[in-house]
Amino acid sequence: MPAYNLFRRKQGGEVYCAVPEDCVVPPFVTGDLWEFGGKLDGGEVLVGFNQQAARAGVRFNGYYLFHGFTLI
């Protein structure tokens, strides 16, 4: 799996934008509504991240938007 930089929307639930490290960060996540949320490099698991959907999203958009979940 390629490494992804994660950006998390500050309000409105656990909405994430995953951007491969070698891709340009989309302008909409650089504003005040988003924050850097870490990295996924294959060793971590984030519930809600779908690797196949991420590949398709990146191919068409350059990023992958998804709703993550925190397990309690």
All heavy atoms as a GROMACS GRO file, in nm:
protein
  565
    1MET      N    1   0.085  -0.118   0.000
    1MET     CA    2   0.000   0.000   0.000
    1MET      C    3   0.089   0.123   0.000
    1MET      O    4   0.184   0.132   0.077
    1MET     CB    5  -0.088  -0.003   0.125
    1MET     CG    6  -0.174   0.121   0.140
    1MET     SD    7  -0.296   0.113   0.271
    1MET     CE    8  -0.207   0.187   0.405
    2PRO      N    9   0.057   0.221  -0.083
    2PRO     CA   10   0.134   0.345  -0.080
    2PRO      C   11   0.110   0.419   0.051
    2PRO      O   12   0.008   0.400   0.118
    2PRO     CB   13   0.079   0.425  -0.198
    2PRO     CG   14  -0.054   0.368  -0.225
    2PRO     CD   15  -0.049   0.225  -0.183
    3ALA      N   16   0.202   0.504   0.089
    3ALA     CA   17   0.186   0.586   0.209
    3ALA      C   18   0.094   0.704   0.178
    3ALA      O   19   0.104   0.765   0.072
    3ALA     CB   20   0.322   0.633   0.257
    4TYR      N   21   0.004   0.733   0.270
    4TYR     CA   22  -0.091   0.842   0.255
    4TYR      C   23  -0.074   0.943   0.367
    4TYR      O   24  -0.056   0.904   0.483
    4TYR     CB   25  -0.236   0.790   0.261
    4TYR     CG   26  -0.278   0.706   0.145
    4TYR    CD1   27  -0.262   0.568   0.148
    4TYR    CD2   28  -0.337   0.764   0.034
    4TYR    CE1   29  -0.302   0.490   0.041
    4TYR    CE2   30  -0.377   0.686  -0.073
    4TYR     CZ   31  -0.360   0.550  -0.069
    4TYR     OH   32  -0.400   0.473  -0.175
    5ASN      N   33  -0.081   1.070   0.335
    5ASN     CA   34  -0.097   1.175   0.436
    5ASN      C   35  -0.246   1.190   0.460
    5ASN      O   36  -0.326   1.193   0.365
    5ASN     CB   37  -0.039   1.308   0.387
    5ASN     CG   38   0.112   1.305   0.381
    5ASN    OD1   39   0.177   1.254   0.471
    5ASN    ND2   40   0.167   1.360   0.276
    6LEU      N   41  -0.285   1.198   0.586
    6LEU     CA   42  -0.425   1.211   0.621
    6LEU      C   43  -0.455   1.352   0.671
    6LEU      O   44  -0.377   1.408   0.749
    6LEU     CB   45  -0.463   1.112   0.732
    6LEU     CG   46  -0.456   0.965   0.698
    6LEU    CD1   47  -0.489   0.882   0.820
    6LEU    CD2   48  -0.552   0.933   0.585
    7PHE      N   49  -0.564   1.404   0.624
    7PHE     CA   50  -0.613   1.533   0.671
    7PHE      C   51  -0.752   1.509   0.725
    7PHE      O   52  -0.833   1.440   0.664
    7PHE     CB   53  -0.615   1.634   0.557
    7PHE     CG   54  -0.478   1.660   0.502
    7PHE    CD1   55  -0.428   1.581   0.399
    7PHE    CD2   56  -0.397   1.758   0.555
    7PHE    CE1   57  -0.300   1.602   0.348
    7PHE    CE2   58  -0.269   1.780   0.506
    7PHE     CZ   59  -0.220   1.701   0.403
    8ARG      N   60  -0.779   1.563   0.844
    8ARG     CA   61  -0.907   1.540   0.913
    8ARG      C   62  -0.984   1.671   0.922
    8ARG      O   63  -0.928   1.776   0.955
    8ARG     CB   64  -0.882   1.488   1.054
    8ARG     CG   65  -1.008   1.446   1.126
    8ARG     CD   66  -0.977   1.395   1.266
    8ARG     NE   67  -0.935   1.502   1.354
    8ARG     CZ   68  -1.017   1.586   1.416
    8ARG    NH1   69  -1.147   1.578   1.398
    8ARG    NH2   70  -0.970   1.681   1.496
    9ARG      N   71  -1.111   1.664   0.889
    9ARG     CA   72  -1.198   1.782   0.902
    9ARG      C   73  -1.216   1.809   1.051
    9ARG      O   74  -1.247   1.719   1.128
    9ARG     CB   75  -1.331   1.758   0.834
    9ARG     CG   76  -1.418   1.881   0.831
    9ARG     CD   77  -1.526   1.868   0.727
    9ARG     NE   78  -1.626   1.970   0.743
    9ARG     CZ   79  -1.618   2.092   0.688
    9ARG    NH1   80  -1.515   2.123   0.616
    9ARG    NH2   81  -1.714   2.179   0.708
   10LYS      N   82  -1.198   1.934   1.092
   10LYS     CA   83  -1.203   1.969   1.234
   10LYS      C   84  -1.343   1.955   1.293
   10LYS      O   85  -1.357   1.920   1.409
   10LYS     CB   86  -1.153   2.112   1.255
   10LYS     CG   87  -1.005   2.127   1.230
   10LYS     CD   88  -0.964   2.271   1.253
   10LYS     CE   89  -0.816   2.291   1.225
   10LYS     NZ   90  -0.777   2.432   1.241
   11GLN      N   91  -1.445   1.983   1.215
   11GLN     CA   92  -1.582   1.973   1.264
   11GLN      C   93  -1.663   1.889   1.168
   11GLN      O   94  -1.633   1.882   1.050
   11GLN     CB   95  -1.646   2.111   1.277
   11GLN     CG   96  -1.576   2.199   1.377
   11GLN     CD   97  -1.637   2.338   1.382
   11GLN    OE1   98  -1.717   2.376   1.298
   11GLN    NE2   99  -1.597   2.415   1.481
   12GLY      N  100  -1.765   1.825   1.218
   12GLY     CA  101  -1.853   1.750   1.129
   12GLY      C  102  -1.822   1.603   1.121
   12GLY      O  103  -1.845   1.542   1.018
   13GLY      N  104  -1.770   1.546   1.228
   13GLY     CA  105  -1.744   1.402   1.228
   13GLY      C  106  -1.604   1.369   1.185
   13GLY      O  107  -1.520   1.455   1.164
   14GLU      N  108  -1.580   1.244   1.172
   14GLU     CA  109  -1.446   1.193   1.138
   14GLU      C  110  -1.432   1.180   0.986
   14GLU      O  111  -1.420   1.070   0.932
   14GLU     CB  112  -1.421   1.058   1.206
   14GLU     CG  113  -1.417   1.067   1.356
   14GLU     CD  114  -1.300   1.150   1.407
   14GLU    OE1  115  -1.187   1.129   1.360
   14GLU    OE2  116  -1.322   1.234   1.495
   15VAL      N  117  -1.434   1.292   0.916
   15VAL     CA  118  -1.418   1.294   0.771
   15VAL      C  119  -1.270   1.315   0.742
   15VAL      O  120  -1.207   1.406   0.795
   15VAL     CB  121  -1.502   1.404   0.705
   15VAL    CG1  122  -1.477   1.410   0.556
   15VAL    CG2  123  -1.650   1.382   0.735
   16TYR      N  124  -1.215   1.226   0.659
   16TYR     CA  125  -1.073   1.230   0.626
   16TYR      C  126  -1.052   1.245   0.476
   16TYR      O  127  -1.134   1.200   0.395
   16TYR     CB  128  -1.004   1.099   0.668
   16TYR     CG  129  -0.992   1.082   0.816
   16TYR    CD1  130  -1.092   1.020   0.889
   16TYR    CD2  131  -0.878   1.125   0.884
   16TYR    CE1  132  -1.080   1.003   1.026
   16TYR    CE2  133  -0.865   1.108   1.020
   16TYR     CZ  134  -0.967   1.046   1.091
   16TYR     OH  135  -0.953   1.030   1.225
   17CYS      N  136  -0.940   1.305   0.442
   17CYS     CA  137  -0.893   1.311   0.304
   17CYS      C  138  -0.755   1.246   0.305
   17CYS      O  139  -0.664   1.294   0.374
   17CYS     CB  140  -0.885   1.455   0.256
   17CYS     SG  141  -0.825   1.471   0.086
   18ALA      N  142  -0.741   1.138   0.232
   18ALA     CA  143  -0.613   1.067   0.221
   18ALA      C  144  -0.548   1.106   0.089
   18ALA      O  145  -0.610   1.096  -0.016
   18ALA     CB  146  -0.635   0.916   0.227
   19VAL      N  147  -0.423   1.152   0.098
   19VAL     CA  148  -0.349   1.196  -0.020
   19VAL      C  149  -0.217   1.120  -0.024
   19VAL      O  150  -0.141   1.123   0.073
   19VAL     CB  151  -0.319   1.349  -0.013
   19VAL    CG1  152  -0.248   1.394  -0.138
   19VAL    CG2  153  -0.447   1.428   0.009
   20PRO      N  154  -0.189   1.048  -0.133
   20PRO     CA  155  -0.060   0.979  -0.141
   20PRO      C  156   0.054   1.079  -0.122
   20PRO      O  157   0.045   1.195  -0.164
   20PRO     CB  158  -0.057   0.921  -0.283
   20PRO     CG  159  -0.202   0.909  -0.320
   20PRO     CD  160  -0.270   1.025  -0.253
   21GLU      N  161   0.160   1.034  -0.057
   21GLU     CA  162   0.273   1.122  -0.027
   21GLU      C  163   0.332   1.189  -0.150
   21GLU      O  164   0.382   1.300  -0.142
   21GLU     CB  165   0.383   1.045   0.045
   21GLU     CG  166   0.354   1.021   0.190
   21GLU     CD  167   0.470   0.960   0.263
   21GLU    OE1  168   0.542   0.876   0.205
   21GLU    OE2  169   0.490   0.996   0.380
   22ASP      N  170   0.324   1.122  -0.263
   22ASP     CA  171   0.385   1.178  -0.385
   22ASP      C  172   0.287   1.260  -0.469
   22ASP      O  173   0.318   1.299  -0.580
   22ASP     CB  174   0.447   1.068  -0.470
   22ASP     CG  175   0.347   0.963  -0.515
   22ASP    OD1  176   0.234   0.962  -0.463
   22ASP    OD2  177   0.383   0.881  -0.601
   23CYS      N  178   0.168   1.291  -0.414
   23CYS     CA  179   0.069   1.371  -0.486
   23CYS      C  180   0.055   1.509  -0.421
   23CYS      O  181   0.085   1.528  -0.303
   23CYS     CB  182  -0.068   1.303  -0.485
   23CYS     SG  183  -0.076   1.158  -0.591
   24VAL      N  184   0.006   1.603  -0.499
   24VAL     CA  185  -0.018   1.739  -0.451
   24VAL      C  186  -0.140   1.738  -0.357
   24VAL      O  187  -0.241   1.675  -0.386
   24VAL     CB  188  -0.044   1.833  -0.570
   24VAL    CG1  189  -0.078   1.973  -0.522
   24VAL    CG2  190   0.078   1.836  -0.661
   25VAL      N  191  -0.128   1.809  -0.247
   25VAL     CA  192  -0.239   1.821  -0.152
   25VAL      C  193  -0.346   1.912  -0.212
   25VAL      O  194  -0.315   2.022  -0.258
   25VAL     CB  195  -0.188   1.879  -0.018
   25VAL    CG1  196  -0.303   1.904   0.078
   25VAL    CG2  197  -0.084   1.786   0.044
   26PRO      N  198  -0.472   1.866  -0.215
   26PRO     CA  199  -0.577   1.950  -0.273
   26PRO      C  200  -0.597   2.078  -0.192
   26PRO      O  201  -0.586   2.076  -0.069
   26PRO     CB  202  -0.701   1.861  -0.270
   26PRO     CG  203  -0.671   1.750  -0.177
   26PRO     CD  204  -0.523   1.738  -0.167
   27PRO      N  205  -0.626   2.188  -0.259
   27PRO     CA  206  -0.637   2.317  -0.190
   27PRO      C  207  -0.743   2.321  -0.080
   27PRO      O  208  -0.728   2.394   0.016
   27PRO     CB  209  -0.670   2.416  -0.300
   27PRO     CG  210  -0.648   2.347  -0.428
   27PRO     CD  211  -0.643   2.201  -0.402
   28PHE      N  212  -0.850   2.243  -0.094
   28PHE     CA  213  -0.957   2.255   0.005
   28PHE      C  214  -0.916   2.206   0.144
   28PHE      O  215  -0.978   2.244   0.243
   28PHE     CB  216  -1.086   2.184  -0.042
   28PHE     CG  217  -1.079   2.034  -0.045
   28PHE    CD1  218  -1.110   1.959   0.067
   28PHE    CD2  219  -1.042   1.967  -0.162
   28PHE    CE1  220  -1.105   1.821   0.064
   28PHE    CE2  221  -1.038   1.830  -0.167
   28PHE     CZ  222  -1.069   1.757  -0.052
   29VAL      N  223  -0.812   2.124   0.156
   29VAL     CA  224  -0.772   2.077   0.289
   29VAL      C  225  -0.666   2.167   0.353
   29VAL      O  226  -0.624   2.141   0.465
   29VAL     CB  227  -0.722   1.930   0.288
   29VAL    CG1  228  -0.829   1.836   0.243
   29VAL    CG2  229  -0.597   1.914   0.206
   30THR      N  230  -0.624   2.270   0.285
   30THR     CA  231  -0.523   2.359   0.341
   30THR      C  232  -0.583   2.476   0.418
   30THR      O  233  -0.511   2.554   0.477
   30THR     CB  234  -0.429   2.413   0.231
   30THR    OG1  235  -0.505   2.485   0.136
   30THR    CG2  236  -0.355   2.300   0.162
   31GLY      N  237  -0.714   2.485   0.420
   31GLY     CA  238  -0.781   2.594   0.490
   31GLY      C  239  -0.796   2.567   0.639
   31GLY      O  240  -0.746   2.468   0.693
   32ASP      N  241  -0.870   2.654   0.706
   32ASP     CA  242  -0.890   2.645   0.850
   32ASP      C  243  -0.981   2.530   0.894
   32ASP      O  244  -0.985   2.497   1.012
   32ASP     CB  245  -0.949   2.775   0.904
   32ASP     CG  246  -0.850   2.890   0.894
   32ASP    OD1  247  -0.729   2.864   0.886
   32ASP    OD2  248  -0.896   3.006   0.895
   33LEU      N  249  -1.054   2.470   0.801
   33LEU     CA  250  -1.149   2.365   0.838
   33LEU      C  251  -1.085   2.227   0.851
   33LEU      O  252  -1.150   2.134   0.898
   33LEU     CB  253  -1.262   2.359   0.736
   33LEU     CG  254  -1.346   2.486   0.723
   33LEU    CD1  255  -1.450   2.469   0.612
   33LEU    CD2  256  -1.413   2.520   0.854
   34TRP      N  257  -0.960   2.214   0.808
   34TRP     CA  258  -0.893   2.084   0.807
   34TRP      C  259  -0.763   2.092   0.886
   34TRP      O  260  -0.704   2.198   0.899
   34TRP     CB  261  -0.862   2.041   0.664
   34TRP     CG  262  -0.983   2.013   0.581
   34TRP    CD1  263  -1.063   2.104   0.520
   34TRP    CD2  264  -1.040   1.886   0.552
   34TRP    NE1  265  -1.165   2.042   0.453
   34TRP    CE2  266  -1.153   1.907   0.471
   34TRP    CE3  267  -1.005   1.756   0.585
   34TRP    CZ2  268  -1.232   1.803   0.424
   34TRP    CZ3  269  -1.084   1.652   0.538
   34TRP    CH2  270  -1.196   1.676   0.458
   35GLU      N  271  -0.718   1.976   0.936
   35GLU     CA  272  -0.591   1.967   1.005
   35GLU      C  273  -0.521   1.838   0.965
   35GLU      O  274  -0.586   1.742   0.923
   35GLU     CB  275  -0.609   1.972   1.157
   35GLU     CG  276  -0.686   1.853   1.213
   35GLU     CD  277  -0.717   1.867   1.361
   35GLU    OE1  278  -0.673   1.967   1.421
   35GLU    OE2  279  -0.787   1.780   1.414
   36PHE      N  280  -0.388   1.838   0.977
   36PHE     CA  281  -0.313   1.718   0.946
   36PHE      C  282  -0.350   1.611   1.048
   36PHE      O  283  -0.353   1.637   1.168
   36PHE     CB  284  -0.162   1.747   0.951
   36PHE     CG  285  -0.077   1.628   0.916
   36PHE    CD1  286  -0.071   1.583   0.786
   36PHE    CD2  287  -0.007   1.562   1.014
   36PHE    CE1  288   0.006   1.474   0.752
   36PHE    CE2  289   0.072   1.452   0.981
   36PHE     CZ  290   0.078   1.408   0.851
   37GLY      N  291  -0.380   1.491   1.000
   37GLY     CA  292  -0.427   1.384   1.088
   37GLY      C  293  -0.334   1.265   1.096
   37GLY      O  294  -0.373   1.161   1.148
   38GLY      N  295  -0.213   1.276   1.041
   38GLY     CA  296  -0.119   1.166   1.050
   38GLY      C  297  -0.091   1.102   0.916
   38GLY      O  298  -0.123   1.158   0.811
   39LYS      N  299  -0.035   0.982   0.923
   39LYS     CA  300   0.002   0.909   0.802
   39LYS      C  301  -0.046   0.765   0.811
   39LYS      O  302  -0.057   0.709   0.920
   39LYS     CB  303   0.154   0.907   0.785
   39LYS     CG  304   0.213   1.041   0.752
   39LYS     CD  305   0.362   1.028   0.726
   39LYS     CE  306   0.419   1.164   0.698
   39LYS     NZ  307   0.467   1.178   0.563
   40LEU      N  308  -0.075   0.710   0.697
   40LEU     CA  309  -0.101   0.567   0.683
   40LEU      C  310   0.006   0.512   0.590
   40LEU      O  311   0.018   0.559   0.477
   40LEU     CB  312  -0.238   0.540   0.620
   40LEU     CG  313  -0.361   0.550   0.706
   40LEU    CD1  314  -0.486   0.528   0.621
   40LEU    CD2  315  -0.358   0.450   0.818
   41ASP      N  316   0.083   0.417   0.637
   41ASP     CA  317   0.188   0.363   0.551
   41ASP      C  318   0.184   0.211   0.541
   41ASP      O  319   0.280   0.147   0.502
   41ASP     CB  320   0.327   0.410   0.594
   41ASP     CG  321   0.365   0.360   0.733
   41ASP    OD1  322   0.290   0.279   0.791
   41ASP    OD2  323   0.471   0.401   0.782
   42GLY      N  324   0.071   0.153   0.578
   42GLY     CA  325   0.055   0.009   0.566
   42GLY      C  326   0.059  -0.063   0.699
   42GLY      O  327   0.008  -0.173   0.712
   43GLY      N  328   0.122  -0.004   0.798
   43GLY     CA  329   0.130  -0.066   0.929
   43GLY      C  330   0.012  -0.034   1.019
   43GLY      O  331  -0.018  -0.106   1.112
   44GLU      N  332  -0.055   0.076   0.991
   44GLU     CA  333  -0.168   0.119   1.073
   44GLU      C  334  -0.300   0.074   1.012
   44GLU      O  335  -0.307   0.045   0.894
   44GLU     CB  336  -0.171   0.272   1.086
   44GLU     CG  337  -0.046   0.333   1.140
   44GLU     CD  338   0.057   0.359   1.033
   44GLU    OE1  339   0.027   0.339   0.914
   44GLU    OE2  340   0.168   0.398   1.067
   45VAL      N  341  -0.402   0.070   1.094
   45VAL     CA  342  -0.536   0.040   1.048
   45VAL      C  343  -0.627   0.152   1.093
   45VAL      O  344  -0.626   0.191   1.209
   45VAL     CB  345  -0.587  -0.094   1.106
   45VAL    CG1  346  -0.732  -0.118   1.069
   45VAL    CG2  347  -0.499  -0.209   1.060
   46LEU      N  348  -0.702   0.208   1.001
   46LEU     CA  349  -0.801   0.309   1.032
   46LEU      C  350  -0.934   0.257   0.980
   46LEU      O  351  -0.951   0.238   0.859
   46LEU     CB  352  -0.766   0.443   0.968
   46LEU     CG  353  -0.860   0.559   0.995
   46LEU    CD1  354  -0.870   0.587   1.145
   46LEU    CD2  355  -0.813   0.684   0.924
   47VAL      N  356  -1.024   0.230   1.073
   47VAL     CA  357  -1.154   0.176   1.035
   47VAL      C  358  -1.226   0.277   0.946
   47VAL      O  359  -1.234   0.395   0.979
   47VAL     CB  360  -1.239   0.144   1.160
   47VAL    CG1  361  -1.376   0.093   1.120
   47VAL    CG2  362  -1.168   0.041   1.247
   48GLY      N  363  -1.270   0.232   0.832
   48GLY     CA  364  -1.336   0.317   0.734
   48GLY      C  365  -1.252   0.338   0.609
   48GLY      O  366  -1.304   0.374   0.504
   49PHE      N  367  -1.120   0.318   0.621
   49PHE     CA  368  -1.031   0.333   0.506
   49PHE      C  369  -1.040   0.206   0.422
   49PHE      O  370  -1.020   0.096   0.471
   49PHE     CB  371  -0.886   0.354   0.552
   49PHE     CG  372  -0.790   0.377   0.438
   49PHE    CD1  373  -0.771   0.504   0.388
   49PHE    CD2  374  -0.720   0.271   0.382
   49PHE    CE1  375  -0.682   0.526   0.283
   49PHE    CE2  376  -0.632   0.293   0.277
   49PHE     CZ  377  -0.613   0.420   0.228
   50ASN      N  378  -1.071   0.222   0.294
   50ASN     CA  379  -1.083   0.110   0.202
   50ASN      C  380  -0.976   0.126   0.095
   50ASN      O  381  -0.979   0.220   0.016
   50ASN     CB  382  -1.223   0.110   0.140
   50ASN     CG  383  -1.245  -0.004   0.044
   50ASN    OD1  384  -1.173  -0.018  -0.055
   50ASN    ND2  385  -1.346  -0.083   0.073
   51GLN      N  386  -0.882   0.033   0.095
   51GLN     CA  387  -0.766   0.044   0.006
   51GLN      C  388  -0.807   0.045  -0.143
   51GLN      O  389  -0.753   0.123  -0.221
   51GLN     CB  390  -0.669  -0.070   0.034
   51GLN     CG  391  -0.534  -0.051  -0.027
   51GLN     CD  392  -0.436  -0.156   0.023
   51GLN    OE1  393  -0.470  -0.246   0.098
   51GLN    NE2  394  -0.314  -0.145  -0.020
   52GLN      N  395  -0.901  -0.038  -0.180
   52GLN     CA  396  -0.945  -0.043  -0.320
   52GLN      C  397  -1.015   0.087  -0.360
   52GLN      O  398  -0.989   0.143  -0.467
   52GLN     CB  399  -1.038  -0.161  -0.342
   52GLN     CG  400  -1.080  -0.180  -0.486
   52GLN     CD  401  -1.166  -0.304  -0.504
   52GLN    OE1  402  -1.200  -0.373  -0.408
   52GLN    NE2  403  -1.202  -0.333  -0.627
   53ALA      N  404  -1.099   0.140  -0.273
   53ALA     CA  405  -1.166   0.267  -0.301
   53ALA      C  406  -1.064   0.381  -0.305
   53ALA      O  407  -1.077   0.474  -0.385
   53ALA     CB  408  -1.273   0.295  -0.196
   54ALA      N  409  -0.962   0.374  -0.220
   54ALA     CA  410  -0.858   0.476  -0.219
   54ALA      C  411  -0.784   0.479  -0.352
   54ALA      O  412  -0.758   0.587  -0.408
   54ALA     CB  413  -0.760   0.452  -0.104
   55ARG      N  414  -0.750   0.362  -0.405
   55ARG     CA  415  -0.681   0.357  -0.535
   55ARG      C  416  -0.766   0.421  -0.644
   55ARG      O  417  -0.717   0.498  -0.726
   55ARG     CB  418  -0.646   0.213  -0.572
   55ARG     CG  419  -0.524   0.160  -0.503
   55ARG     CD  420  -0.476   0.031  -0.566
   55ARG     NE  421  -0.574  -0.077  -0.560
   55ARG     CZ  422  -0.585  -0.164  -0.458
   55ARG    NH1  423  -0.505  -0.156  -0.356
   55ARG    NH2  424  -0.676  -0.258  -0.462
   56ALA      N  425  -0.896   0.391  -0.645
   56ALA     CA  426  -0.985   0.448  -0.746
   56ALA      C  427  -1.000   0.599  -0.727
   56ALA      O  428  -0.994   0.675  -0.823
   56ALA     CB  429  -1.122   0.381  -0.740
   57GLY      N  430  -1.018   0.643  -0.604
   57GLY     CA  431  -1.033   0.786  -0.577
   57GLY      C  432  -0.909   0.865  -0.618
   57GLY      O  433  -0.920   0.971  -0.679
   58VAL      N  434  -0.792   0.809  -0.586
   58VAL     CA  435  -0.668   0.878  -0.621
   58VAL      C  436  -0.649   0.882  -0.772
   58VAL      O  437  -0.606   0.982  -0.828
   58VAL     CB  438  -0.548   0.811  -0.551
   58VAL    CG1  439  -0.416   0.859  -0.608
   58VAL    CG2  440  -0.555   0.836  -0.401
   59ARG      N  441  -0.685   0.774  -0.839
   59ARG     CA  442  -0.670   0.770  -0.985
   59ARG      C  443  -0.754   0.878  -1.052
   59ARG      O  444  -0.710   0.944  -1.146
   59ARG     CB  445  -0.708   0.632  -1.037
   59ARG     CG  446  -0.691   0.617  -1.187
   59ARG     CD  447  -0.726   0.479  -1.232
   59ARG     NE  448  -0.842   0.434  -1.154
   59ARG     CZ  449  -0.901   0.319  -1.167
   59ARG    NH1  450  -0.857   0.232  -1.253
   59ARG    NH2  451  -1.004   0.286  -1.093
   60PHE      N  452  -0.876   0.901  -1.002
   60PHE     CA  453  -0.965   0.998  -1.065
   60PHE      C  454  -0.954   1.139  -1.008
   60PHE      O  455  -0.972   1.236  -1.081
   60PHE     CB  456  -1.111   0.952  -1.054
   60PHE     CG  457  -1.141   0.831  -1.138
   60PHE    CD1  458  -1.164   0.708  -1.079
   60PHE    CD2  459  -1.144   0.840  -1.276
   60PHE    CE1  460  -1.190   0.596  -1.156
   60PHE    CE2  461  -1.170   0.729  -1.355
   60PHE     CZ  462  -1.193   0.606  -1.294
   61ASN      N  463  -0.926   1.151  -0.877
   61ASN     CA  464  -0.928   1.282  -0.811
   61ASN      C  465  -0.794   1.329  -0.757
   61ASN      O  466  -0.779   1.447  -0.727
   61ASN     CB  467  -1.028   1.280  -0.694
   61ASN     CG  468  -1.166   1.242  -0.737
   61ASN    OD1  469  -1.217   1.291  -0.836
   61ASN    ND2  470  -1.228   1.152  -0.662
   62GLY      N  471  -0.703   1.236  -0.733
   62GLY     CA  472  -0.576   1.270  -0.670
   62GLY      C  473  -0.582   1.258  -0.518
   62GLY      O  474  -0.484   1.280  -0.450
   63TYR      N  475  -0.699   1.221  -0.465
   63TYR     CA  476  -0.718   1.204  -0.321
   63TYR      C  477  -0.836   1.110  -0.298
   63TYR      O  478  -0.910   1.076  -0.391
   63TYR     CB  479  -0.742   1.338  -0.251
   63TYR     CG  480  -0.861   1.414  -0.305
   63TYR    CD1  481  -0.989   1.393  -0.255
   63TYR    CD2  482  -0.846   1.507  -0.408
   63TYR    CE1  483  -1.097   1.461  -0.305
   63TYR    CE2  484  -0.954   1.578  -0.457
   63TYR     CZ  485  -1.080   1.554  -0.406
   63TYR     OH  486  -1.187   1.622  -0.454
   64TYR      N  487  -0.855   1.070  -0.171
   64TYR     CA  488  -0.962   0.980  -0.133
   64TYR      C  489  -1.030   1.035  -0.008
   64TYR      O  490  -0.965   1.052   0.095
   64TYR     CB  491  -0.906   0.841  -0.108
   64TYR     CG  492  -0.996   0.742  -0.039
   64TYR    CD1  493  -1.122   0.713  -0.088
   64TYR    CD2  494  -0.954   0.674   0.076
   64TYR    CE1  495  -1.205   0.620  -0.026
   64TYR    CE2  496  -1.035   0.581   0.138
   64TYR     CZ  497  -1.159   0.555   0.088
   64TYR     OH  498  -1.240   0.464   0.149
   65LEU      N  499  -1.158   1.067  -0.017
   65LEU     CA  500  -1.237   1.112   0.097
   65LEU      C  501  -1.309   0.993   0.158
   65LEU      O  502  -1.366   0.911   0.086
   65LEU     CB  503  -1.340   1.216   0.054
   65LEU     CG  504  -1.289   1.353   0.014
   65LEU    CD1  505  -1.404   1.438  -0.040
   65LEU    CD2  506  -1.221   1.422   0.130
   66PHE      N  507  -1.308   0.985   0.290
   66PHE     CA  508  -1.379   0.875   0.357
   66PHE      C  509  -1.415   0.917   0.499
   66PHE      O  510  -1.364   1.014   0.553
   66PHE     CB  511  -1.295   0.747   0.357
   66PHE     CG  512  -1.171   0.753   0.442
   66PHE    CD1  513  -1.169   0.696   0.568
   66PHE    CD2  514  -1.055   0.814   0.396
   66PHE    CE1  515  -1.057   0.702   0.646
   66PHE    CE2  516  -0.941   0.818   0.473
   66PHE     CZ  517  -0.941   0.762   0.601
   67HIS      N  518  -1.506   0.840   0.556
   67HIS     CA  519  -1.549   0.862   0.693
   67HIS      C  520  -1.483   0.755   0.780
   67HIS      O  521  -1.504   0.636   0.760
   67HIS     CB  522  -1.702   0.850   0.704
   67HIS     CG  523  -1.756   0.892   0.835
   67HIS    ND1  524  -1.779   0.804   0.937
   67HIS    CD2  525  -1.788   1.015   0.883
   67HIS    CE1  526  -1.825   0.870   1.040
   67HIS    NE2  527  -1.832   0.998   1.011
   68GLY      N  528  -1.399   0.799   0.873
   68GLY     CA  529  -1.331   0.707   0.963
   68GLY      C  530  -1.413   0.686   1.089
   68GLY      O  531  -1.502   0.764   1.122
   69PHE      N  532  -1.380   0.581   1.160
   69PHE     CA  533  -1.451   0.547   1.284
   69PHE      C  534  -1.349   0.520   1.393
   69PHE      O  535  -1.244   0.461   1.368
   69PHE     CB  536  -1.538   0.422   1.264
   69PHE     CG  537  -1.645   0.441   1.162
   69PHE    CD1  538  -1.622   0.406   1.030
   69PHE    CD2  539  -1.767   0.495   1.195
   69PHE    CE1  540  -1.721   0.422   0.934
   69PHE    CE2  541  -1.865   0.512   1.100
   69PHE     CZ  542  -1.843   0.475   0.970
   70THR      N  543  -1.381   0.561   1.513
   70THR     CA  544  -1.297   0.532   1.629
   70THR      C  545  -1.362   0.417   1.703
   70THR      O  546  -1.482   0.422   1.738
   70THR     CB  547  -1.287   0.654   1.721
   70THR    OG1  548  -1.237   0.763   1.645
   70THR    CG2  549  -1.196   0.627   1.838
   71LEU      N  550  -1.285   0.313   1.728
   71LEU     CA  551  -1.336   0.200   1.803
   71LEU      C  552  -1.323   0.226   1.953
   71LEU      O  553  -1.221   0.275   1.999
   71LEU     CB  554  -1.259   0.073   1.767
   71LEU     CG  555  -1.273   0.027   1.622
   71LEU    CD1  556  -1.186  -0.096   1.598
   71LEU    CD2  557  -1.417  -0.004   1.588
   72ILE      N  558  -1.427   0.195   2.026
   72ILE     CA  559  -1.426   0.216   2.172
   72ILE      C  560  -1.403   0.084   2.241
   72ILE      O  561  -1.452  -0.016   2.205
   72ILE     CB  562  -1.557   0.280   2.218
   72ILE    CG1  563  -1.575   0.415   2.151
   72ILE    CG2  564  -1.560   0.293   2.368
   72ILE    CD1  565  -1.706   0.482   2.177
   0.00000   0.00000   0.00000
